[in-house]
Amino acid sequence: MDNNKILEVKNLRTHFYTDDGIVKAVDGVSFDLKKGETLGIVGETGSGKSVTALSILNLIPQPTGKIIEGEILFEGVDMTKLKRRELQKYRGNKISMIFQDPMTSLNPVYTIGNQLMESIVIHRRMSKKNAKEEAVKLLQLVGIPEPKKRLTSYPHEFSGGMRQRVMIAMALANDPSILIADEPTTALDVTIQAQILELMDELKNKTNSSIIIITHDLGVVAKYASRVMVMYGGRPVEFSNINNIFYEPLHPYTIGLMNSITRLDEKKKEKLKPIEGTPPSLIDLPKGCVFASRCNYKIDKCTSKYPPLKEIKGNHYVACYRAKEFMEGSLSRKG
Amino acid sequence: MYPENREPEAKEEATPELAESKYSRSSLYKDAWRRLRKNKLAMLGFAIIILLILIAIFAPLIAPYNPTERIKADSSLGPSAKHLFGTDILGRDIFTRVIFGSRISIQVGIVAVGISLTIGLFFGALAGYFGNIPDTIIMRLADIFFAFPYILGAIAIMTILGPGLINIFIAIGILGWAYFARLFRGSILSIKNKEYIEAARALGASNFRIITKHIFPNAFAPMIVYGTMNVGTAIIVEAALSFLGLGVQPPTPAWGEMLSESLKYINTAPWMMFFPGFAIVITVLGFVLFGDGLRDAFDPRMK
């Protein structure tokens, strides 16, 4: 195994058993995360990006959800095989998570200090006094003014941005190697979004941890991630570094995404092109490519067999039969 | 751990909201208490409850007579300066007996609800948190209890166990658990799926920690409300059981038993019935008013 890889996910499949049938939320996801890098996972609602993240710490809702296959190797340990108690030692310690909605992710009956100290005390033996000092340092680290006074505040006395800072402080309490941010800025307004992302980036550089940022905001990915995995229908469709994804997308879905956002770097004034149609239900996925029904480049093969994720060129993985044609230019991206 | 070169500079959030909050430390329970104190009816209920508890504790000091002492010459007297609430057929002072009767009612109210609450919390927590098979078993068991009318069930249990104060605790306590369990299960279910529980799990908190530290304090508020209101119900059931002769046995003074004894003299000596009856009404009213106020106080939308 490459020593630089801190996390490796191999063929992860997480399904939910509901009354309506089996929801294949994640169906064959593989990726790796390098030390100190920021990996972006992009996809629309229901593409399986959050479930992928939750699977890493096995936080998927029990008993409906289950990881049915795959390996999640963190420092050589397969997280899927760990018992609950062993897994708890990793959660919030070596791998921590930041959630989408800071307004509801803090317990309303405890003070900020209390909750910060909890995140410290769970994993480290420490006196209350030391934990308190640590909590003050953490609040200072995430840029909360007057950290000592704010320790005794309750969550409802904080604004959304401040709460997300507290969530980040809690996540960083034990110096994690990996920080998973599940749409960390979706619930915040734009100016605060930028601040929070800057903060995360700054802290990542300070502590040399790795970040997995899950979002549907391509702008966020463009600015902070070094590599991007694009997901659709529970599978990765394209996985490469940021430049390839933005400038040379090889999967029709990624191409569609790029055509549907405003680009300041292109002079031509064109109408934005949305991707027609809606994503398929994850309960009965089509036999072939999940994107085929919305794809303008569909060929016969697409509807019969799912195209595997293949390395088309150096470190550029695409799950499409026609990726080569896009690369060689025989197929126009404007189609 | 981290370099601390970050100045705690004033961020965009340092708005008036922040400055203001410095002076108003509050939490769910403190907030509730503040709202409760503004509610006059609830405070009236609270005053009645406190007064009643004081009367129960200091009964021997307040009561002018011995509750079982019979004064032959004073049999069946109406209210007067000598006997404030009059006397009963055996010549016992009704004022004294009403005061001592509060002891039974308060005890039954608190102990029986305590038993219901404990059993209900335990099973409600199991059912709500673990779901699935424990949930099905516990909730179907609760359904069986719901099938019995409260009083009828109490009568049945008392008939089996025989009369006596301890048995009243058991009967009322056991009958009430299902209500508490169902309520607690419901509030746990709603809190279990809150993001902060998921966040706690992501922090590596154990099941035990999540239940005791995060779910419990949030789910407990409705239990306090229901528990308080239920004290009133328990007191009425005790009175009913004593009235039927299944509860506290004479000569121990209990309000229900006093009602039962005075039934025959309702036309000739109405005071015998009026005062214990009035005591029951006031007591139950106190708990209901207070419980009602608590419910409003715990509802943040009432702010």
Contacts between the chains, C-beta under 8 A, distances in Angstrom:
chain1	res1	chain2	res2	distance
A	57	B	202	6.2
A	59	B	198	6.6
A	59	B	201	5.8
A	59	B	202	5.8
A	63	B	131	7.8
A	63	B	132	6.6
A	84	B	207	7.9
A	85	B	206	7.6
A	88	B	204	4.5
A	88	B	205	7.4
A	88	B	206	6.0
A	89	B	204	6.6
A	90	B	204	7.1
A	91	B	201	7.0
A	91	B	202	5.7
A	91	B	203	6.3
A	91	B	204	3.6
A	92	B	202	6.0
A	92	B	203	3.4
A	92	B	204	4.0
A	92	B	205	7.8
A	93	B	204	5.8
A	96	B	202	6.7
A	96	B	203	7.1
A	97	B	199	7.6
A	97	B	202	4.1
A	99	B	195	5.6
A	99	B	198	6.7
A	99	B	199	5.6
A	99	B	202	7.5
A	100	B	195	7.7
A	101	B	195	5.7
A	104	B	194	6.1
A	104	B	195	4.3
A	104	B	196	6.4
A	105	B	195	4.3
A	105	B	196	5.3
A	105	B	198	7.6
A	105	B	199	4.5
A	106	B	196	5.6
A	106	B	199	7.4
A	107	B	196	4.5
A	107	B	200	7.3
A	107	B	214	5.5
A	107	B	218	7.1
A	108	B	27	7.9
A	108	B	28	6.1
A	108	B	196	7.7
A	108	B	218	7.1
A	109	B	27	5.9
A	109	B	28	4.9
A	109	B	29	7.5
A	109	B	217	4.7
A	109	B	218	5.9
A	110	B	27	7.9
A	110	B	217	8.0
A	111	B	27	7.7
A	118	B	200	7.9
A	118	B	203	7.2
A	118	B	205	7.4
A	118	B	213	7.5
A	119	B	203	5.0
A	122	B	203	6.1
A	122	B	204	5.3
A	122	B	205	5.9
A	122	B	209	7.5
A	123	B	204	6.2
A	134	B	1	7.4
A	137	B	1	7.0
A	137	B	2	7.0
A	137	B	4	6.3
A	140	B	4	6.4
A	140	B	6	6.2
A	140	B	8	5.5
A	141	B	2	5.3
A	141	B	4	7.1
A	141	B	6	6.1
A	143	B	6	6.3
A	143	B	8	7.2
A	143	B	9	7.1
A	143	B	11	5.8
A	144	B	8	7.2
A	144	B	11	7.5
A	145	B	8	5.0
A	145	B	9	6.9
A	145	B	10	5.3
A	145	B	11	6.2
A	145	B	14	5.8
A	146	B	8	6.6
A	147	B	8	6.3
A	149	B	22	6.9
A	152	B	25	6.4
A	153	B	21	6.4
A	153	B	25	7.7
A	154	B	25	7.6
A	154	B	26	6.4
A	154	B	27	5.6
A	157	B	17	7.9
A	157	B	18	7.9
A	157	B	21	4.0
A	157	B	24	8.0
A	157	B	26	7.9
A	158	B	13	7.6
A	159	B	13	4.7
A	159	B	15	7.5
A	159	B	17	6.9
A	161	B	11	7.7
A	161	B	12	7.1
A	161	B	13	5.6
A	162	B	11	7.8
A	162	B	13	4.8
A	167	B	199	7.2
A	170	B	199	7.7
A	170	B	203	6.6
A	172	B	2	7.7
A	175	B	1	6.2
A	175	B	2	8.0
A	191	B	12	7.1
A	192	B	12	7.3
A	195	B	11	7.7
A	195	B	12	7.4
A	203	B	2	7.8
A	206	B	2	6.2
A	206	B	3	6.3
A	207	B	2	6.6
